[in-house]
């Protein structure tokens, strides 16, 4: 029967997922796995009556966006008390000994540096995934968690009918570095560490994007009735047999000496792990003893976290090189003797700007202290001045360059800014290619097929010199190039044609004007309506726009004062790009909320949070993230944040429910117009 075939394929693929992502021991090739997955997808499409939300085919995620519903935790998710020395661990040990007055065991585990998650399983199936939130309630992120392949959607073995298991969602170092390299290429803000990256990824509105980030997860605690064991270690072993990823770096310790050995071992060995860790968690093993010890107001008395010191190493500074970004900003980079830090080999460290170099008093050949401490971009914190006395290889003092390393133009430094810039934006190769990469990126013109390698190839073959040249690319010229072909050429041309439908505010963002991000581009687009008005705007008119300060205004004026930029904009307009707001958007734009600052909090039934944000902007209002005396009102849904509610009551800020809000903006008349206008 077809149903049996579908079930058999699901079981087989689940086992292969477990072998690959949990055991790290795949038994079939990626190609074979993909073939079986496609076979299952085809069968499920042909027989929708056998749909299963926990099928392996559901791990790829969806482009559908929705707000996160807040869910109350059955058991509060409390934080652990932190210690930073073995003496403090000994104090904890003594408190436990006195509190129990009987023999006890401790379980030592690695403290993974990610974002906490609580999973609920019912009859062996993943029911719900909730973030820590404020400890009392968190966001329901089930759709996103289902994309994480090391998390079982369906359990195997003998498990309780209902239980909760807690763990840490992680982004492996390798994935994290790839992500930041791409963000650096796009000149987007870098994630500070894997924890921030994992947390941000888990809150993405598109589960398809979450799936692409390749998150991982380890689990460390189980709650519920009828648990399989009376010992924490026994429950972890049971969870591992059901398909959960449980760290092998877990040890039952019967003395303080064993705890110290575990800490000292992993303080060194953690550098070789594929994921970030920031300490050791120490728990009383017996669940009955945990219950007897109880809790303080904020944390359990039966567990504590020992935090590692930020990793530091000493290595030699060999040279300083300089990188030029798409906006012309020049970043100095220290090139070092390779050294191990936080699971990766560090060969480079950002020096940020000329002021940092001067404050460190760097010389080539210096022995320098490098710190990572979870940061992806290592930093030099100090120079080993003592080593200079016997350092016969020490060279010249490091001085910031005066000319662009790519095109030779004299660098400039704008008053009040830390960075130096290359002003030769239309002839400096990294700036040209960087602007093109930004222009075609997903949040700008979203042109498929033009990645950084292809752009570099087209630049080297004299087919691209600026963003306007994209619209003159021809299929014969593209198809003859190495690594491209006729099919790829047509895909690029199709993407270029589709980009002509991109709305004006995104075209304005895509131009790559310094300091004009997505939000500023929207503000300018709705304030001036078309590109000609922005070109001709004076400093006073620009500053009069909400959230546009003098720095941004001066940057816009400089951009349109450049004849080369004016020519590019003119060409883009001639190719049919949207250079003004459509009549639909102009008509949809209202003034019902003009001058009002509005905070959105809670979950909503009639529209998503993103839709409400757009409605506020479309009616002249301003979205703000925190409650203050300047807040006009809070658009309040269910499960409104308790801190925001408390602050609103204190400041006398009124709450408006969604039906009242929709009446305020006369949404019934606008609803049809606004469909498809949300950006």
C-alpha distance (Angstrom), angle and dihedral (degrees) to the residues before:
residue distance angle dihedral
X1 . . .
X2 3.80 . .
X3 3.82 91.9 .
X4 3.81 90.8 55.4
X5 3.81 90.4 48.5
X6 3.81 90.9 51.0
X7 3.82 92.6 48.0
X8 3.81 91.7 47.7
X9 3.80 91.8 51.4
X10 3.80 91.0 48.1
X11 3.81 92.2 51.9
X12 3.80 91.7 46.9
X13 3.82 93.7 49.0
X14 3.81 91.5 45.9
X15 3.80 89.1 54.5
X16 3.81 91.6 48.9
X17 3.82 90.0 49.0
X18 3.81 89.2 52.3
X19 3.81 92.5 47.1
X20 3.80 92.1 50.3
X21 3.81 104.9 37.1
X22 3.81 102.4 30.0
X23 3.81 106.0 26.4
X24 3.84 94.7 29.2
X25 3.83 86.9 -139.2
X26 3.81 109.6 113.5
X27 3.81 116.1 -168.0
X28 3.83 98.0 -167.4
X29 3.81 134.0 40.4
X30 3.79 123.6 -98.9
X31 3.80 89.0 -111.6
X32 3.81 92.4 54.8
X33 3.82 90.5 47.9
X34 3.81 91.8 50.3
X35 3.82 91.0 48.9
X36 3.81 91.7 53.6
X37 3.81 91.2 44.7
X38 3.83 91.2 52.7
X39 3.78 89.5 48.6
X40 3.80 90.3 53.9
X41 3.80 91.9 46.1
X42 3.81 91.3 53.4
X43 3.81 92.3 49.2
X44 3.80 92.2 48.5
X45 3.81 91.5 49.1
X46 3.81 90.4 50.6
X47 3.80 92.0 46.8
X48 3.84 109.1 35.5
X49 3.80 89.7 166.2
X50 3.83 87.4 77.3
X51 3.83 94.7 54.5
X52 3.81 114.8 147.1
X53 3.81 121.4 -172.1
X54 3.83 88.8 -148.9
X55 3.79 96.7 51.5
X56 3.85 115.7 128.9
X57 3.82 87.3 -116.4
X58 3.81 89.9 67.7
X59 3.81 93.5 65.2
X60 3.81 94.1 83.6
X61 3.81 91.5 74.4
X62 3.78 131.8 -141.1
X63 3.80 138.1 -94.6
X64 3.81 90.4 -134.3
X65 3.79 110.6 115.1
X66 3.77 127.8 -149.7
X67 3.78 139.6 157.2
X68 3.79 120.1 -99.5
X69 3.78 118.5 -104.1
X70 3.80 115.7 -137.0
X71 3.80 115.2 -125.1
X72 3.81 127.1 -167.6
X73 3.81 115.6 -122.1
X74 3.80 115.0 -119.1
X75 3.81 86.6 -146.4
X76 3.84 116.5 28.7
X77 3.81 114.4 -111.4
X78 3.80 101.6 -129.5
X79 3.78 125.8 -171.7
X80 3.80 123.6 -118.9
X81 3.77 126.4 -115.9
X82 3.82 111.9 -109.6
X83 3.79 129.5 -132.0
X84 3.79 127.9 -174.0
X85 3.80 104.0 -169.9
X86 3.80 140.2 46.0
X87 3.82 87.7 -117.6
X88 3.82 89.4 62.3
X89 3.81 89.9 47.7
X90 3.80 87.8 53.8
X91 3.83 89.4 52.1
X92 3.82 89.2 53.6
X93 3.80 90.4 48.4
X94 3.81 91.0 52.6
X95 3.81 92.2 48.3
X96 3.81 90.5 53.0
X97 3.82 92.0 46.5
X98 3.79 92.4 51.6
X99 3.81 92.8 42.5
X100 3.81 93.5 53.3
X101 3.79 102.2 30.1
X102 3.82 88.7 -158.9
X103 3.80 139.4 79.5
X104 3.80 115.8 -68.6
X105 3.80 141.7 175.2
X106 3.78 128.0 -137.4
X107 3.79 127.0 -148.5
X108 3.81 116.6 -145.9
X109 3.79 118.3 -157.2
X110 3.78 135.8 171.0
X111 3.79 112.8 -98.4
X112 3.79 102.9 -131.6
X113 3.79 115.1 -148.7
X114 3.79 103.4 -132.0
X115 3.78 138.4 93.3
X116 3.81 121.7 -61.2
X117 3.79 120.5 -114.3
X118 3.79 135.3 -176.8
X119 3.82 119.0 -153.4
X120 3.79 125.0 -165.7
X121 3.81 120.0 -157.5
X122 3.78 125.2 -164.9
X123 3.81 119.7 -169.1
X124 3.79 89.3 -15.7
X125 3.82 96.1 -53.5
X126 3.79 126.9 111.0
X127 3.80 105.0 -106.6
X128 3.79 104.5 171.6
X129 3.81 143.0 -4.5
X130 3.81 117.9 -157.1
X131 3.82 130.8 -178.5
X132 3.79 121.6 -129.7
X133 3.82 92.8 -106.2
X134 3.79 110.1 165.7
X135 3.82 92.1 -22.0
X136 3.81 92.6 -101.5
X137 3.80 96.8 63.1
X138 3.78 137.2 1.2
X139 3.80 143.6 -178.0
X140 3.80 120.9 -71.5
X141 3.82 102.7 -124.2
X142 3.81 97.8 164.1
X143 3.82 95.5 131.8
X144 3.81 91.2 53.9
X145 3.80 95.1 44.0
X146 3.81 90.9 53.3
X147 3.81 88.3 66.8
X148 3.84 91.8 62.7
X149 3.78 103.9 97.2
X150 3.80 97.3 -157.2
X151 3.81 89.9 61.7
X152 3.82 112.9 85.9
X153 3.80 114.9 -128.0
X154 3.79 91.0 -168.8
X155 3.82 124.4 26.9
X156 3.77 130.8 -135.5
X157 3.83 127.4 -145.3
X158 3.83 131.1 19.2
X159 3.79 111.0 -28.1
X160 3.84 133.5 160.0
X161 3.81 115.6 -90.8
X162 3.82 90.0 -115.9
X163 3.80 131.0 13.4
X164 3.78 143.5 141.3
X165 3.79 125.5 -127.4
X166 3.79 125.5 -169.3
X167 3.74 130.2 -153.9
X168 3.76 148.2 137.0
X169 3.80 127.8 -81.6
X170 3.80 108.4 -142.9
X171 3.76 140.6 -173.3
X172 3.83 110.9 -144.2
X173 3.79 116.4 -124.6
X174 3.82 92.6 -114.4
X175 3.82 93.3 53.5
X176 3.79 91.1 43.1
X177 3.78 93.1 53.6
X178 3.82 92.1 48.1
X179 3.80 90.0 50.1
X180 3.80 93.2 50.5
X181 3.80 92.4 45.4
X182 3.79 88.0 56.2
X183 3.83 92.1 45.6
X184 3.81 89.9 48.7
X185 3.80 89.5 50.9
X186 3.81 89.1 53.4
X187 3.84 89.7 43.7
X188 3.78 90.0 -121.6
X189 3.82 120.9 147.2
X190 3.80 110.6 -81.7
X191 3.77 122.0 -123.6
X192 3.80 107.6 -108.3
X193 3.81 94.6 -139.9
X194 3.82 142.5 -14.6
X195 3.81 90.9 -91.9
X196 3.81 92.3 60.9
X197 3.79 90.9 43.1
X198 3.82 92.8 51.0
X199 3.79 92.3 46.3
X200 3.80 92.6 48.0
X201 3.79 91.9 46.9
X202 3.79 92.7 51.0
X203 3.82 89.2 56.3
X204 3.81 95.4 50.9
X205 3.79 112.3 124.8
X206 3.81 93.2 -136.8
X207 3.80 114.9 67.2
X208 3.81 87.6 -163.9
X209 3.81 88.7 65.0
X210 3.80 89.4 47.2
X211 3.81 90.3 54.0
X212 3.81 90.0 53.4
X213 3.84 91.2 56.4
X214 3.87 92.3 66.5
X215 3.80 97.6 -139.2
X216 3.81 121.5 -171.1
X217 3.81 133.2 -156.3
X218 3.82 140.9 -154.0
X219 3.81 123.8 -167.1
X220 3.78 127.9 -145.6
X221 3.81 114.7 166.0
X222 3.80 139.2 39.7
X223 3.81 129.9 -158.6
X224 3.80 135.1 -177.3
X225 3.77 144.0 74.4
X226 3.82 122.6 -52.5
X227 3.80 96.2 18.8
X228 3.81 113.0 -177.0
X229 3.82 96.9 -116.9
X230 3.80 141.7 28.2
X231 3.79 90.7 -138.5
X232 3.80 125.1 72.5
X233 3.81 90.0 -135.6
X234 3.81 90.3 53.3
X235 3.79 91.8 52.8
X236 3.81 90.8 50.4
X237 3.82 89.9 52.1
X238 3.82 90.2 49.9
X239 3.82 91.7 48.5
X240 3.79 89.6 51.5
X241 3.81 90.3 54.0
X242 3.83 90.1 51.8
X243 3.83 91.4 56.9
X244 3.80 105.4 -89.8
X245 3.80 121.5 137.0
X246 3.80 105.0 -115.2
X247 3.79 119.0 178.3
X248 3.79 117.5 -108.5
X249 3.81 85.8 -148.4
X250 3.81 91.3 85.0
X251 3.79 123.7 114.0
X252 3.81 136.3 -179.7
X253 3.82 106.9 -135.0
X254 3.81 125.7 -163.9
X255 3.80 98.7 -173.5
X256 3.78 141.8 33.9
X257 3.81 88.8 -112.9
X258 3.81 91.3 60.2
X259 3.81 90.2 49.8
X260 3.82 90.3 52.0
X261 3.83 91.2 49.0
X262 3.82 90.4 52.0
X263 3.81 92.1 49.5
X264 3.81 94.2 47.2
X265 3.81 92.7 47.1
X266 3.79 95.3 51.1
X267 3.80 94.4 41.2
X268 3.82 84.7 71.3
X269 3.81 103.6 26.9
X270 3.82 95.2 50.3
X271 3.80 88.3 76.8
X272 3.81 87.8 74.4
X273 3.81 96.1 52.1
X274 3.83 120.4 110.4
X275 3.82 91.9 -132.6
X276 3.80 135.6 48.7
X277 3.81 121.7 -92.8
X278 3.78 127.8 -179.8
X279 3.79 104.2 -175.8
X280 3.80 150.7 -33.7
X281 3.82 126.5 -71.9
X282 3.80 115.3 -146.1
X283 3.83 118.4 -162.2
X284 3.77 136.4 175.9
X285 3.81 104.9 -109.7
X286 3.81 101.1 -143.9
X287 3.83 114.1 79.7
X288 3.80 89.7 -154.5
X289 3.81 90.5 54.1
X290 3.80 89.8 47.1
X291 3.80 88.2 55.0
X292 3.80 91.7 49.2
X293 3.80 92.6 50.8
X294 3.80 92.2 48.1
X295 3.79 128.3 177.2
X296 3.77 142.6 -59.4
X297 3.81 117.6 -138.1
X298 3.81 91.1 -84.5
X299 3.80 110.3 21.0
X300 3.82 144.9 18.1
X301 3.80 118.1 -90.8
X302 3.80 90.1 -143.6
X303 3.82 98.0 62.8
X304 3.77 139.2 47.5
X305 3.81 138.0 175.6
X306 3.78 123.0 -128.2
X307 3.82 108.4 -155.0
X308 3.79 121.6 -147.7
X309 3.78 118.9 -130.5
X310 3.82 115.5 -107.5
X311 3.78 107.9 -84.3
X312 3.75 115.8 -105.6
X313 3.77 133.1 177.4
X314 3.79 137.4 177.9
X315 3.78 119.0 -128.8
X316 3.80 141.1 152.1
X317 3.81 124.8 -88.0
X318 3.80 105.0 -134.9
X319 3.79 101.6 174.6
X320 3.79 145.7 -28.3
X321 3.80 120.9 -120.4
X322 3.79 129.6 -174.7
X323 3.80 129.4 -132.3
X324 3.79 125.7 -158.7
X325 3.81 118.6 -147.8
X326 3.81 129.7 -156.0
X327 3.82 91.8 -92.1
X328 3.81 91.2 50.2
X329 3.81 94.6 -106.6
X330 3.81 109.4 150.8
X331 3.81 115.6 -142.7
X332 3.83 121.6 -166.6
X333 3.81 115.5 -139.0
X334 3.80 126.1 -163.5
X335 3.80 114.0 -137.1
X336 3.79 110.3 -149.2
X337 3.76 143.1 -176.6
X338 3.85 103.1 -92.2
X339 3.82 113.8 -91.5
X340 3.83 132.7 174.3
X341 3.81 116.4 -113.4
X342 3.84 130.3 161.3
X343 3.76 96.1 -17.1
X344 3.80 98.0 -46.7
X345 3.78 138.4 82.9
X346 3.79 109.4 -110.1
X347 3.79 117.0 -149.7
X348 3.80 99.6 153.8
X349 3.78 138.6 39.9
X350 3.79 128.7 -169.4
X351 3.80 115.2 -116.5
X352 3.84 91.1 -170.0
X353 3.80 101.0 -154.1
X354 3.80 147.8 -16.4
X355 3.81 93.9 -82.4
X356 3.83 91.8 58.0
X357 3.81 91.2 49.9
X358 3.80 90.8 50.9
X359 3.81 94.4 47.3
X360 3.83 91.7 52.2
X361 3.83 92.8 49.1
X362 3.81 89.7 -140.6
X363 3.79 124.5 -165.8
X364 3.79 126.6 -174.0
X365 3.81 107.6 -100.3
X366 3.82 94.1 28.1
X367 3.79 118.7 144.1
X368 3.81 102.9 -123.8
X369 3.80 135.6 -168.8
X370 3.80 110.9 -121.4
X371 3.79 122.1 -164.7
X372 3.76 129.5 -168.8
X373 3.78 107.1 160.1
X374 3.80 92.4 172.8
X375 3.78 94.1 -39.1
X376 3.79 116.6 129.0
X377 3.80 92.9 -150.7
X378 3.82 105.0 58.0
X379 3.76 117.6 -144.0
X380 3.79 134.5 -150.2
X381 3.78 106.1 -124.4
X382 3.80 100.6 -179.8
X383 3.78 147.4 -16.2
X384 3.81 122.2 -108.5
X385 3.80 95.6 -122.5
X386 3.82 92.6 179.8
X387 3.82 90.2 60.1
X388 3.80 89.5 58.3
X389 3.81 90.3 71.1
X390 3.81 91.6 67.7
X391 3.83 98.0 26.7
X392 3.78 107.2 113.1
X393 3.83 91.0 171.6
X394 3.80 95.8 62.2
X395 3.78 112.2 127.7
X396 3.78 138.9 -175.3
X397 3.78 126.5 -31.2
X398 3.81 111.9 -93.8
X399 3.79 112.0 -109.9
X400 3.78 125.7 -177.5
X401 3.81 113.3 -106.4
X402 3.80 121.9 -107.7
X403 3.81 99.1 -152.4
X404 3.79 133.4 51.2
X405 3.83 109.7 -94.7
X406 3.83 90.3 -143.4
X407 3.80 105.8 44.5
X408 3.81 105.0 8.0
X409 3.81 96.6 -121.0
X410 3.80 116.7 149.6
X411 3.80 109.4 -98.6
X412 3.80 121.8 -123.0
X413 3.78 132.6 -154.9
X414 3.79 118.6 -152.7
X415 3.79 113.1 -137.4
X416 3.80 111.6 -98.8
X417 3.82 94.1 20.4
X418 3.79 127.8 104.4
X419 3.81 97.6 -149.2
X420 3.79 130.4 81.8
X421 3.82 117.2 -136.0
X422 3.76 136.9 -154.7
X423 3.84 104.5 -132.5
X424 3.82 93.5 -161.3
X425 3.81 92.8 92.9
X426 3.81 97.0 153.1
X427 3.81 97.2 49.4
X428 3.83 105.4 30.6
X429 3.86 107.6 101.1
X430 3.84 99.5 -142.1
X431 3.80 90.4 48.3
X432 3.80 93.0 48.2
X433 3.81 93.6 49.2
X434 3.80 92.2 40.6
X435 3.81 92.0 53.2
X436 3.80 90.6 49.8
X437 3.82 91.5 49.6
X438 3.79 89.9 50.2
X439 3.80 91.9 46.9
X440 3.83 94.1 54.4
X441 3.83 95.5 40.9
X442 3.80 121.4 121.8
X443 3.80 97.2 -103.9
X444 3.79 91.9 45.9
X445 3.84 120.5 40.2
X446 3.83 94.1 -23.3
X447 3.81 96.7 -144.5
X448 3.81 111.1 174.6
X449 3.79 121.7 -142.7
X450 3.80 96.9 32.0
X451 3.78 104.1 101.8
X452 3.80 124.2 157.8
X453 3.83 93.9 -89.2
X454 3.79 93.0 50.5
X455 3.80 91.7 46.4
X456 3.81 90.0 51.1
X457 3.82 89.7 48.8
X458 3.82 91.8 51.0
X459 3.81 91.3 46.0
X460 3.81 92.0 50.9
X461 3.81 90.3 49.3
X462 3.80 91.8 52.1
X463 3.81 94.2 -114.0
X464 3.82 97.4 115.0
X465 3.80 126.1 43.8
X466 3.81 99.7 149.0
X467 3.80 141.2 -2.8
X468 3.81 93.5 -85.0
X469 3.81 91.6 60.6
X470 3.83 88.5 67.7
X471 3.80 89.2 76.2
X472 3.79 92.7 55.0
X473 3.81 96.4 53.4
X474 3.82 112.0 126.0
X475 3.79 127.6 -151.4
X476 3.86 95.4 -126.2
X477 3.83 91.2 52.6
X478 3.80 92.1 47.9
X479 3.81 98.1 43.7
X480 3.81 94.2 55.0
X481 3.79 93.1 59.4
X482 3.80 123.7 100.9
X483 3.85 113.9 -93.1
X484 3.79 91.0 13.1
X485 3.78 127.5 90.7
X486 3.76 140.5 175.7
X487 3.80 93.7 -78.2
X488 3.81 93.0 49.9
X489 3.78 90.4 45.7
X490 3.80 92.2 54.5
X491 3.82 90.8 46.1
X492 3.81 90.0 54.9
X493 3.81 91.9 48.2
X494 3.81 90.6 48.9
X495 3.80 90.2 51.2
X496 3.81 90.8 49.3
X497 3.81 91.6 51.8
X498 3.81 93.3 47.7
X499 3.81 90.5 51.6
X500 3.81 89.3 67.3
X501 3.81 86.7 75.3
X502 3.81 93.2 58.0
X503 3.85 109.2 118.5
X504 3.79 121.7 -106.4
X505 3.80 97.1 -106.7
X506 3.81 90.8 58.3
X507 3.82 91.9 45.7
X508 3.80 87.7 53.9
X509 3.82 90.3 50.7
X510 3.83 90.1 46.9
X511 3.82 92.4 58.3
X512 3.80 87.1 76.6
X513 3.80 98.4 -132.7
X514 3.79 106.9 176.8
X515 3.83 112.7 -98.6
X516 3.82 92.2 7.1
X517 3.79 103.5 118.6
X518 3.80 127.3 167.5
X519 3.81 95.9 -77.5
X520 3.80 94.7 46.0
X521 3.82 90.4 47.2
X522 3.82 90.0 55.4
X523 3.80 91.2 48.4
X524 3.81 91.9 51.0
X525 3.81 93.7 44.1
X526 3.79 94.3 53.2
X527 3.80 93.6 40.5
X528 3.83 96.5 51.3
X529 3.83 101.9 22.0
X530 3.85 96.5 -149.6
X531 3.79 142.9 34.8
X532 3.84 95.0 -108.1
X533 3.80 91.5 59.1
X534 3.82 91.1 50.7
X535 3.82 91.1 48.3
X536 3.81 90.7 54.1
X537 3.82 97.5 39.6
X538 3.79 117.2 124.0
X539 3.78 124.5 -136.4
X540 3.80 90.1 -103.3
X541 3.81 93.6 52.2
X542 3.79 92.5 47.8
X543 3.79 94.4 48.9
X544 3.80 89.5 49.9
X545 3.82 89.0 66.8
X546 3.81 114.5 96.4
X547 3.85 112.7 -93.2
X548 3.83 93.5 4.1
X549 3.79 110.2 124.6
X550 3.78 130.1 -176.5
X551 3.82 94.2 -90.8
X552 3.82 92.4 56.9
X553 3.80 92.8 40.5
X554 3.82 92.4 52.0
X555 3.81 90.0 48.9
X556 3.83 91.4 53.2
X557 3.80 91.0 48.5
X558 3.84 91.8 49.0
X559 3.81 90.8 50.1
X560 3.79 94.3 53.9
X561 3.79 92.8 41.1
X562 3.81 88.4 66.4
X563 3.82 111.4 91.8
X564 3.82 91.2 -151.5
X565 3.83 90.9 57.8
X566 3.81 91.8 47.3
X567 3.81 89.4 53.1
X568 3.83 91.7 49.7
X569 3.82 92.1 49.8
X570 3.80 90.1 48.1
X571 3.79 91.4 52.1
X572 3.81 92.2 47.8
X573 3.78 89.3 52.4
X574 3.81 91.2 50.5
X575 3.81 90.4 52.9
X576 3.81 89.9 58.9
X577 3.80 103.9 -101.1
X578 3.80 117.3 155.5
X579 3.79 105.8 -96.2
X580 3.79 98.2 166.9
X581 3.78 139.2 36.6
X582 3.79 113.8 -86.1
X583 3.78 120.1 -113.0
X584 3.80 88.5 -112.6
X585 3.78 91.9 59.0
X586 3.78 93.1 43.1
X587 3.80 90.5 52.2
X588 3.78 92.4 44.2
X589 3.79 91.4 51.9
X590 3.79 109.4 97.9
X591 3.78 137.4 178.1
X592 3.81 99.2 -139.2
X593 3.83 91.0 114.7
X594 3.81 99.1 31.7
X595 3.80 111.6 153.7
X596 3.80 94.4 5.6
X597 3.83 123.9 128.2
X598 3.80 110.8 -148.9
X599 3.81 132.6 -170.5
X600 3.81 119.6 -156.2
X601 3.81 117.1 -150.1
X602 3.80 134.8 166.5
X603 3.81 133.7 14.4
X604 3.78 126.6 -56.7
X605 3.80 138.0 -149.1
X606 3.81 104.3 -158.5
X607 3.81 103.3 42.4
X608 3.81 137.8 6.2
X609 3.81 122.4 -103.9
X610 3.83 90.2 -108.2
X611 3.80 90.2 54.1
X612 3.80 91.1 50.7
X613 3.80 90.8 48.9
X614 3.79 89.2 54.0
X615 3.81 92.1 47.5
X616 3.80 89.4 53.5
X617 3.81 91.6 51.3
X618 3.81 91.9 43.6
X619 3.80 89.3 55.8
X620 3.78 97.4 48.5
X621 3.82 97.6 -97.4
X622 3.78 129.9 130.7
X623 3.81 124.5 -125.3
X624 3.80 112.7 -138.7
X625 3.78 127.9 -178.4
X626 3.80 103.6 -145.6
X627 3.79 136.2 44.3
X628 3.81 117.2 -111.1
X629 3.79 139.4 151.9
X630 3.83 87.1 -87.2
X631 3.83 93.2 58.5
X632 3.83 109.9 114.6
X633 3.80 94.7 -158.8
X634 3.79 143.2 -36.1
X635 3.79 119.6 -111.8
X636 3.80 93.9 -140.5
X637 3.79 126.3 -161.7
X638 3.78 132.8 172.2
X639 3.82 118.3 -53.2
X640 3.79 93.3 20.0
X641 3.81 112.8 -167.5
X642 3.83 109.2 -88.0
X643 3.81 94.0 -138.5
X644 3.80 91.9 52.3
X645 3.80 90.6 47.4
X646 3.81 91.9 49.9
X647 3.81 92.1 48.6
X648 3.82 92.0 46.5
X649 3.81 90.9 53.4
X650 3.80 91.1 47.7
X651 3.82 93.4 50.0
X652 3.79 96.0 37.5
X653 3.83 93.8 -118.8
X654 3.80 109.9 162.7
X655 3.80 124.6 -125.1
X656 3.81 121.2 -133.2
X657 3.81 121.8 -165.1
X658 3.79 120.6 -140.5
X659 3.82 96.8 -103.6
X660 3.80 91.2 53.0
X661 3.79 89.8 46.1
X662 3.81 92.6 52.0
X663 3.78 89.6 50.2
X664 3.81 89.8 50.9
X665 3.80 92.4 58.0
X666 3.80 94.3 36.9
X667 3.80 87.7 -121.1
X668 3.78 94.4 174.3
X669 3.80 89.9 71.8
X670 3.79 93.4 41.8
X671 3.79 101.1 43.3
X672 3.80 97.3 88.7
X673 3.80 92.0 45.1
X674 3.78 93.1 49.9
X675 3.80 95.2 53.4
X676 3.80 105.8 109.0
X677 3.80 93.0 10.4
X678 3.79 95.5 92.4
X679 3.79 112.5 113.1
